[in-house]
Amino acid sequence: MLNFNNTEKAFAYKSNEQLKKARFLFGLMQYNGLVKLGTKLTPIALKMRLPIKGLIRKTLFEQFVGGQSLEESSAVINMLNNQHVDVILDYGVEGGEYDDPKYDHALKEFIKVIRFASTKKNAPFISVKLTGLGSTSLLEKLNLNSYDKFEFVSEHRMNQKIQSLNNAELNSWESLIKRTEKICQTADEVGVGIMIDAEETWIQDPIDYIALMMSKKFNKHKSVVYNTIQFYRHDRIEFMHASHQESLDHSYTFAVKIVRGAYMEKERDRAEKLGYLSPIHINKQRVDEDYNHAIKFILDQPNASLIVASHNEDSTYLAVERSKQSDLSNNKAELHFSQLYGMSDHLTFNLADSGLKVSKYLPFGPIEEVVPYLMRRAQENSSVAGQTNRELSLIKEECKRRGI
């Protein structure tokens, strides 16, 4: 029987010292003012080269990051493998502008990550941000910008946008597609899945277009390319259905990772500032309804692969129960669960103990490069009070059970 309250299984991998450190860290993150101050001052302190790397490494970095390199992350990867938990490797890179040599360097790094993942038993996926491979301003220029009504990113509509590019922009667009294709081709050859991350709405349409293009090419016989759908957007149910129909029309596997979303405040602020309809749902209930609808719909499809990336217990239970029903009806949609490393261990390790496929999203990189990711984790845990309280209460419960 699946029991998310089993703290002994949830924290079996943590020593007493690690558990006490997690208790201290999540306790600090309850103080919103402290977190806001810390997230503002930390990047400044690093730029001024103040000696704070050791403090970051011993706190947020140890909790949420695998290591400063792939090799250093191996210890965490192997530990998770012993607990029957997979990893989604995340090499985080920031986008530059046209013809930035960083893009070709990023391509080489992604290829390196894919080949490394292929050597690990429990690294079936890597995460890719297309803004690490091409210009953000180019993606924004190619966005369809239809917030008042849903319009699918069809080839015809995207070609209209592409025709508006100048020669330099067109070359950059073609280079972005070639880099993405090279990544997907390598992943296909060595048996690793590629998750194309969702990003802000004002650059998402060309990202979706590329994800669909790569899915059509590489998902003919197995799931290689996974697009990511953020269900805090009020148009994503329509997008999901249209994407699924596209997979049927072109005979490839419908492979998606579903998330609630990561840019809500930024999206609402921009919509208000520029005077357009917010693409974000008016409340969390609507987000949850769409997310759960997506779980039920995708698991009812016979040729689909679903990654439920969620820290929400209700949605996780729903996916488990729905997959059982799908098995009985001979629909064989593949199901995989995922949570961020350092969070929701009560979901991850109890799912794994029940024999379900589950992974930790595992970022890695030098401290100064992963600081933006760490600041988001700190802000997320301080702003979503229920999440922090749940994490802290479970950690405290396990500390009490161990008598520490």
Secondary structure, 3 states (H helix, E strand, C coil): CCCCCCHHHHCCCCCHHHHHHHHHHHHHCCCHHHHHHHHHHHHHHHHCCCCCHHHHHHHHHHHHCCCCCHHHHHHHHHHHHHCCCEEEEEECCCCCCCCCCHHHHHHHHHHHHHHHHCCCCCCCEEEECHHHCCCHHHHHHHCCCCCCCCCCCCHHHHHHHHCCCCHHHHHHHHHHHHHHHHHHHHHHHHCCEEEECCCCHHHHHHHHHHHHHHHHHHCCCCCCEEEEEECCECCHHHHHHHHHHHHHHCCCCEEEEEECCCCHHHHHHHHHHHCCCCCECCCHHHHHHHHHHHHHHHHCCCCEEEEEECCCHHHHHHHHHHHHHHHHCCCCCEEEEEEECCCCHHHHHHHHHCCCCEEEEEEECCHHHHHHHHHHHHHHHHHCHHHHHHHHHHHHHHHHHHCC
